[in-house]
Amino acid sequence: MAAEDALNLVTDLIAKARSAGADAADAVLVDSASLSVAFRLGKPERVERSESGDVGLRVFVGKHQAIVSSSDRSPLALDQLVERAVAMARTVPEDPFCGLAEPSQLAKDLPELDICDPEEPAPNVLVDWASRAEDAARAVPGVTNSEGAEAGWGRSFVALAASNGFATSYSMSNSQISASVLAGDAATGMERDYDYSAAVYFSDLRQPEDVGHEAGHRAVRRLGARKASTARVPVIFDQRVARGILGHLAGAINGSGIARGNSFLKDSLGKRVLPAGMSVIDDPHRPRGLRSKPCDGEGVANRRRAIVEDGILTTWFLDLRSARQLGMETTGHASRGTGSPPSPSCTNLWLEPGPVTVAEMIGDVADGFYVTELFGMGVNGITGDYSRGAAGFWIENGELAYPVNEVTVAGNLKDMFLNMSAANDLVFRNGMDAPTLRIDGLTIAGA
């Protein structure tokens, strides 16, 4: 749908809702298209293309709100959508914190972020990339089987409008390539690993041969893994899993959880949560960022923020509702779909790199654990207790000595954050990124 037509549709919906008795309303339209291919053991396994379109209407009658969505955009369906939404809003319980943004909070000068690749890759290009990635992975000596390689592309168009006068539309895209293979055999033991690349522009992806070779290399180097003895040692998290540690921090400072009082960091605003010198940045306006957007899901202006600055927590992630609950101002972090109310969410989030190389970080450890993969969901967001299955390599005298699996890494996130140091290898590849991290004093439960 053309941008002008989409904006006309959502603004018409809002006008109809007001005429039907709503005091205020907003509407969002999302059109998406995707193309994906899978290639396994030298043969194409899947080629899929999908397209979808949804429109969602949120209406307010006093302090009562209701949300209804539909994939049917016929005039009759949209009239019924309005009727249902207004009728629902009149019957649901009151929410004293709901409501649209004030005009002064709205984004006015939307930045150009270069977040949509204008070219869609042809299916045969994606098949070629997937086949090259798998071929490269299977060519690594020691690789004995393959879970396949996949390549994909997607594009979304968003139109958002509200009765407070806000209206905008924008498009965004993403592309990805991945490979997953197995090494070894049933007699000696088998190990699996993977690699991937993701980017807004297809041309910014790493080459498929690089992705495939890295996947094969990672699988082979895990052969011969054994359990480690239970110990309390420094643990180094490879950058691929270190982003999960950052994700736990992001979850702990989400405004919805803070308003409910169920976060282990609920009393930490303005206090030290990371060591001095460490900072966490959230930037919705990063050019070609995988999570970039010109405004938040409520039309509120967003901007780059130091969420943690020199170790001090400076803010929560807030949308309008959570900000009102906490007696604060929104930080422009609302995210939303067509069928659910806005909620706080980070955008391009990263932990700033440190001064040392990964080799120097490992070289400083006499006895420790280098984690390359984590399993399970043993994280308690209320207490901060952390316990996850892990695999990686044991460190002896500053070197990776042998592969390790079937162990558990345990600690408490509040203490982990304060005993953390960062290497200098930050790479933007996910939208939430961290360099390799070292955390001292964790418990490894093994043999």
N, C-alpha and C positions, 0 to 999 in steps of 0.2 A: 504494500500500500504506500502511495506517495505520502511524503511528510505532511503536506498541506491537508490531504484528505484525512489522515490519521488525527491531526490536531482538530480538524472540524468535527470529527466523530466524537472525540472525548469532550470537547467543549459543548457540543449539542447534548450529550448525556448529562452533563452537569446542569445545563439550563433546564432540561426536562425534570431532573431531580428537584431543583428549586421550585419549579412549577407544581410538582407533586407534593410539596410540603416540607422538603428538607431545608434546614437553615443554612447548611453549607455542604459542600461535596468536593471530592476530587476523583479523578479517573486516570487509569494508566492502561496503555495498550502496548502489547509486546508481540512482535512478529519474529519468528526464528526459523532459520534453515541450517541444516547440517549435512555433512557428507563424511562417511567414514568407511575405511576398508581394513580388512584383516588378511594377513598372509601367513601361512604356516606350512612348514616343511616343503617349501618350494612351490606352493600352490596357493592361488587366491582362495580364501575361505569365506569372505563376506564383503559385499559392497552394498552400502545402505545410504539412502538419502531420505531425510525427513524434513517436513515443513509444518509449522504450527503457528496458530495465532489466537491470542486471548485478549479479552478486555475486562478490566475490573473496575467497579464503581464502589466508592465508599461515601456514605451519606451520614450526616449528623442532624439529629433532631434534638435540640437542646444539647445535653451532655450524653446522649445515647448515640452510638454509632453502629453501623452494620456494613458489611462488605459482601458483595455478590460478584461473581465472575462468570463469563460465558465465552465459548469459542464460536458461537453463532452470532453473526453481526447483521442479520436481517433486521429490517425496521421493527417487525413484530417482536422478535426476540429481545431487542434493545428496550422496547417499551415495557416488556414484561420484566426485564432486568431492573429497570427503574422502580416499577411497582413493588417488586419483591424487596428491594433494598430499603425503601422507605417504610414499608410495612414491618420489616424486621427491626428497623431502628426504633420504632414506636413501642416494641415489646421487650427489647433486651434491657438488662439492668443498666443503670447510669454509670458512666465512667468519668469521674471528675477531672481526669488528666488528658482526655482525648481532645482533639481539635486541630485545626490547620495552623500553619505558620502565620505570624504577623507580617504585613507587607515589608517592614524593615528588615526581616530575617531572610527574605527571598534573594536568591541569586539573580543578579542583574546582568553582569557582563560575563557570559559563559566562555571559558577558554577553549581554544582549539587544541585538542590533545592527540590527534593523529592515532586514534584507537580503532580505526576501521580500514582494513585492507580492501581496496576497491576491486581486486581481482580474486575470483573464485578458482581454485585449482581444479583442473579437469580430473575425472575419476582415474584415467590412465596414469596421470602424474602421481596421484596418491598410491596407486598400486605399485608403481615403479619405486617410489620411496620406501614403501613397506617391504618390498622384496629385497631391495638393496640393504636395508637395515638387518633383515633376518639373515641374508647371505653372509654379511660381515660377522654377525654374531656366531653363526654355525661354523665359520671358518677358523674361529679361535681354537687352537689345540686344547683338547680336554672337554669341549662342549659335545654332548652326546644326544641331546634332544632339544626340542624347542616348544615353547608355549605360543610362539608366533610374534609377529610384529604388526603394529597398527599405525595408520596415519589418518588424520582427520582434520576437518575444517568446520567452522561454524560462524554464523553471523546473526546478530540480533538487532532489531530496531525497536526503540522505546519512544513512546509519546506520553507525556505527562502534563496534566492540566488540573487546575483547582479553581474554586470560586473566589479565592483571594486575589485572582488576577494573574497567577503564574501559568505559563504554558511554554513548553519546549519539547524538542525531539532530538534524538541523536542515535547513531549506529555504532556498533562495536563488533569486533571479530576476534577469532582465535584459531590457531593451528597447532597441531601437535604430532609428534612421531615418537614411537616407543618400541622396545623390543624386550622380550623375556625368554631366557633359555636356561637349560639345565646342564650341569656338568657331572661327570662320574657315572657310576653304574650301581645296580642293586647290590652287588657283592661288596663293593668298597665304600658305598655311601654316595648319595646324590645331593647336590646343592643347586639352588635356584637363585638367580638374581636378574636385575633388569636395569634399563636406563631409559631416559626420555628427554625430550626437549619440547618446550611450549613457547609460543610467541604470538603477538597480535598479528604480525605480518608473516606470511608463509616464507618469505625470503629471509627472515631473521632466524629461522630454525637452524640448529646445527645440522651438518650433513648426516644423512642416514648411515653412512659407513662408520662415522664417529660414534653415533649412538649404538649401533650394533656391536662394534668392537668393544666398547666400554661395558655393555651388558655381558658379553661373553667373558671378558677379563674378570669382571666382578664375580661371576659364577665360579669360574675355575679357581680363583684364589681362595675360595671358601672351602675347598675340598680338604678332607682330613680334619674337620672341626672336632673339637672335644669340649667337655665341660670344664669350667674353671672352679677352683676351690672357693668356698665362701670367704669373703674378705671385705674390708673397708678400704677403698682405694680411690685415687683420682679416676674419673671417667671422662673420656673425650668423645663427644658426639660429632660424627661426620656431618658436614654441612647439609647433606640430604635429609638427615633426621633431626638436625639441630633446629630446623624451622618448627618442628613440633613443640619444642620447649617454648619458643616464642608464641606459638598458638595457645599454649596453656596460660601464658601471661595475658594475651588478648582476651581470652575467655574470662579470666578473673577480674578484668576491669571493664567488662561490658555493663553498661548502665542498667540494663534490665535486671541483672543479677544483683547489682549493688543496691538498687531500689528495693529488692526483695530481702536484702540482707543475707544472701546465701553464698557469699564469696569469701575466701580466706584473706583477700586483700581489701575487704570492705572498709577498714579503718586506716588505709595506707595513703590516702591522697595527701600530697605535700610531704610525704616521708620517703626515706630511702628504701627502694625495692631492689636495686641493682648496685654493684660496686661503683665507687666514684670513677668517673671517666666514661661510663657506658651510657649510651643513648639509644632510644627506640624512636624511629621516625614513621609517621603515617602521611602519605602524600597522594591524594586523589588526582592530582594534576600532573603526575609523572608522564611525560610523552611516551606513547606506545606501552604504557603500563598495563599489565593484564587485568588489573582491577581499577583502572582509572575511570573517572566519570566527571562530567562538568558541574554537577550539583548532586545533592543527595536525593533520596527517594521521596522527600517531602518538599522538594524545590528549594531547600535551604542552601545558602552559599557554603561551600566547603573549601578547605585550604590545607596546605602542608602544616603539620604540627609535630613538635617533639613531644611524644607521649611520655617518654621518660627522658629527662635531661640531666646528664652528669649523675645518673643513678637515682634521681628524685622523680617520683610519679607526679606528673603535672595535671593530669585530667583523666576523666573516664571517657569511654565511647558512649555518646549520648544522642538519642533522637529526641523529638519534642516531648513525647510522653514520659520517658524516663527522666528527662531534664526537669519537667514540671514536678514529678514525684520527689525529686531531690532538691527542689528549690534552686535550680541552676539554669544556665542557658544551654540550649542544644549545641553540640559541637559539629553538627552537619554530618553525622554518621548514620542517618536513617537509610535502611535498605528495605526493599519491598518487592513483592510479586503482585500478580493480579488478584489473587484470592486470599490474601492475608494482610493484616495491618503492618505498618512499618515497624521495624525493630533495629536496634543499633548493630552496626557491623563495621569492621575496619576496611580500609581500601588497600593500597599498596603499602604494606607494613614491612619494615626491616630493622634489624639490629645492626648498628654501625660496627664496622670491622675494627679489630684491635691492632696492635703493633707487631705481633710475632707471626712467623710463618707456621704452617701446620707441622713441618719437620721440626722446628724449634719447640713447638708445644709438646710434641711426642717425645722429643729428645730430652725434655726436662723431667720425664716420668720414669722412675726406677721400676715401679711395679704398678700396673694399671690396666684399664680396659678401654679399647677403642671401638665404639659402637657404630655399626653400619646399617643395622635394621632393628626396628622395634615392633613388638607384637602386643595385642591385647589392649584393653581400655581401662587399666587399673589406676585411674586418676580420680581423686575425690575433690571436686571443685569447692566444697565447703570447708574442708580441713586442710587441703593442699597435700594430702598424703599421695605419694607417687610410687607405683610398683608396676613395672612392665617387663614382659619377656624381651630378651635382646639377643642379638648375634653380632659378631665382629671379630676382633683380634686382641689377643693378650699382648700387653706391652711389657717387655723386660729390658731393663738397662737402656731405655730410650729408643727401642726399636720394636716394630711389630714382629712378635716371635712366632705365633701360630694362630690359626683360626679357632674361634670359640662359638658354641651355640648352646641352646637349652639352659640359659642362665636368666636370672631376674635382676633388674636394676631397681633399687628402692631408696627412697629418701622423702623429704618433704619439700614441696616446691618453693615455699617461702625461704627456706634455708638454701635451697639449690640456687635460686636467683641471686642471693647475696654472696655465694661462693663461686661465681661464674667468671670466666675470662674468655675473650674472643680472639680468634686468629684473624689474619688479614685477607682471607679468601672469599669474601662476600661476592656472590654472583646472583644477579636478578634473573630468576627462572620460574618462579611460581606465583608471584603476587604477595606471598608471605615468605620472607627470606632471612636467613641468618648465616653468618660464617660458622666455621667449625668452632665448637664450644668445649671448654674444659670446666668440669665441676668437681671440686674436691670433696672428699668425705662421704661418697655414696657407698651403699652396701651392695655387694655382688653376692647373690645367693646361687650357688652352683652345686658341685658334687659334695 
